[in-house]
Amino acid sequence: LGCARGGFGSRLLEERPTTRGFGVSMPAEKGGFPMLLSHERMQVQFSNLMDLESPEQLRCPSSVGVVLADAQDLGRRVRSAGGKGGAGGKGGRQAKSEAAGGQAEVGVRAACAVLGIWALTLQELFLGLNRLCERGSFIFRFGWRGRLKSEDKWYQDATHRLFAFIWLQFATVAQFKSEFSHQADTTFYLIAKGFKRELYNAAGLGDQLRISIQEIIKAEHARELPDRLEFLAEFATPEVCRQIDDLLESVARLKDIGQATRRHVEGKGKAGHEAAVFISPVPYNLTMVRLRERLEKFGKIAFMRRQMHPIGVGADAVVQFSQPSHAACALEAISTMRILGDNIFACRLSDMAGAAGNASQGVQKG
């Protein structure tokens, strides 16, 4: 669920030659990510997850062994800076304004923007658990900023209720935090194995999830979220909450280690001109967004600057990486692999500064 661009699916199909995959993704023409994976064993349904009113609208087999829920609220990704919703419901006014202007086709469109991802996560559970077989596995993305005291009370309470629900519907629950792509940020994945389908069906939780999703979308304030999850409160016993807190604390420690490592590495790298790449010329069709998408795979980009040529047409660009080694990889790809196209020159900014300095000294000596 939320399968574009296809990295997870590609790896799973590679490791399990007899496995077949099914994915759902927002169409790219409606604001979704482009689907780069094309495979004979992978079927993709291009739909807005939030528009699917029942699991029967999923065009996949009646039961699956693993559900990977990795969708994002794309409305938050494309929304302007003024649309950051908080506990005061500012996001709700922004969302309504966008709806009036016809720009709210992408994303969950929650009244309070910060609750969009919660509604989406519950939608993934509603759809996925109804297709998950007995003893199956469910994996979903979540965010945790750090220590318990770092989170708002509403976020803590809602997390306890959501995780407690997962805790009792599966035999084992664990966290996974990537050491590569999410080492220093809030993102991690919750991995639940051994689905207890009979228990889930007997409790009739599917209908309650569906109702809760609509209530969360309509909520004006983030602090209303725990009340919208009241039907899960019975699962959040003191013992279960203690286990959940232990798991979240381990996530917080990993994030702290990742941030400390990043500060050490970036400080040692002394990002400056030697970590910056000068590119010329930059074609008009190579926008700054596209340039970032092509180069950020080589390392963290601190900033980018584009400058029009003072005479004639065209432009140059400077891409400042956080580490010199990242700039070296990007420079190699531009110069040797021609990832930006032919007839494009690139070099370290420090090399240009050094050449200019040498030329100045030669003039003075002459």
Buried (B, 14 or more C-beta within 10 A) or exposed (E): BBBBBBEBBBEBBEEEEEBBBBBBBBEEEEBBBEBEBEBEBBEBBBBBBBEBEEBEEBEBEEEBEBBBBBBBBBBBEEBEEEBEBEBEBBBBBBBEEBEEEEBBBBBBBBBBBBBBBBBBBBBBBBBBBBBBBEEBBBBBBBBBEBEEEEBBEBBBBBBBBBBBBBBBBBEEBEBEBEEEEBBBBBBBBBBBBBBBBEEBEEBEBBEBBBEBBEBBBBBBBBBBBBBBBEBBBEBBBEEBBEBBBEBBBBBBEBBEBBBEEBEEEBEEBEBEBBBBBBBBBBEEEBEBEEBEEBBBEBBBBBEBEBEEEEEEEEBBBBBBBBBBBBBBBBBEBBBEEEBBEEEBEBBBBBEBBEEEEEEEEEEEEE
